Amino acid sequence: MKFDLLTRDGSTRRGRLQLTHGVVETPTFMPVGTAATVKGLTPEEVREAHSQILLSNTYHLWLRPGREIIEQAGGLHRFMNWDGPILTDSGGFQVFSLQERRKLDEDGVTFKSHLDGSMHRFTPETVIAFEEALGVDIAMVLDVCVKLPASQAELEESVRLTTAWAKRAAAARAKPEATAVFAIMQGGLDERLRERSARDLVELDFPGYAIGGLSVGETREEMYHAARFSAALLPEDKPRYLMGVGTVKDIVMAVECGIDMFDCVYPTRCGRNGRAMTRAGEFHIKNATYTRDFTPLDPTCDCYVCTKYTRAYLSHLFRSDEMLGPRLLSYHNVYILNDLMREARTAIEQGSWASFRDRVLS
């Protein structure tokens, strides 16, 4: 992996990430393909929507279809027919959200599958081995994520274990030339803990760093403050990844904080539920006002949904429970976020970030 910081405009960053399966221009948004698929879209459509890199999830792939099948297929890229870069989350967030289904200890975490109740075990070493076996470009370390608000003791333990597990994950790397391993900062909203987490992880010299433990119950303003504070603690010459944000405002504010990479299920989840993301805001396509609206979803958007279909037609599809409706709206929403990132990169290059930010947020 190679990361070049090409230019800056204030705190914003314009970079280029070179990975095993391709180049990613940053800042960038990663659509979520949890179970080796971006819900409702083919890989060809995801690429047509200008996606550069996808996120998939270790927890879900571990349970189904499992390592053996993906390896027999020739790796995750061949299995899902995606030839671009892939980042895999470690599954830490999913495991620790199970609560009554998991048991945490010093060595790792034991959990019950949400599918069939079978028992499974994650350790920092087994997670890295699984991700490397899948052949992904970026693998996240196993971390301990807690939902906010959390007690001081929970936050302290989250930081301590996450750092200890990151050290073990770094030592367990077997294919660093093919798969870059990123560490994950924790600490909730506690700046002292964030500083400790960043200091200890940066000492381990990972290729990149994620800001975890946000977008898990705090207010938006708290998230923005913590993201800005956290980003400033990370190396200038390494990519920075804020996990789990996907609204237009959240992404713009995160770029403002000096962050390079983002992921979220938000655009496709909205698409499946009839919520359209546009440059003028969001709206629900099933509202009565759109049944006779023969304009595009977003007149400023040049995606094939906006150039070929009307709000009235999309409203009809959703009201008729036709599966084409969620597919078209998911495509448009992913396209909108990718186009937003393209415009953001141009604005940073041209030194016009502030005017771009204000125009989008207005």
ABEGO torsion letter per residue (X at the ends): XBBBBABBBEABBBBBBBBAAEBBBOBBBBBBBAAGBBBGBBAAAAAAAGBABBBBBAAAAAAOAEAAAAAAAGEAAAAAGBABBBBBBAGAAAAAAAGAABBBBAAEBBBBBAAAGBBBBBBAAAAAAAAAAAGBABBBBBBBBBBOBBBAAAAAAAAAAAAAAAAAAAAABABAAABBBBBBBBGEABAAAAAAAAAAAAAAGBABBBBBGBGAGBBAAAAAAAAAAAAAABBAABBBBBBGBABAAAAAAAAAAGBABBBBAAAAAAAAAGBBBBAAEBBBAABAAAAABABBABAABABAAAAABBAAAAAAAAAAGBAAAAAAAAAAAAAAAAAAAAAAAAAAAAGAAAAAAAAAAX
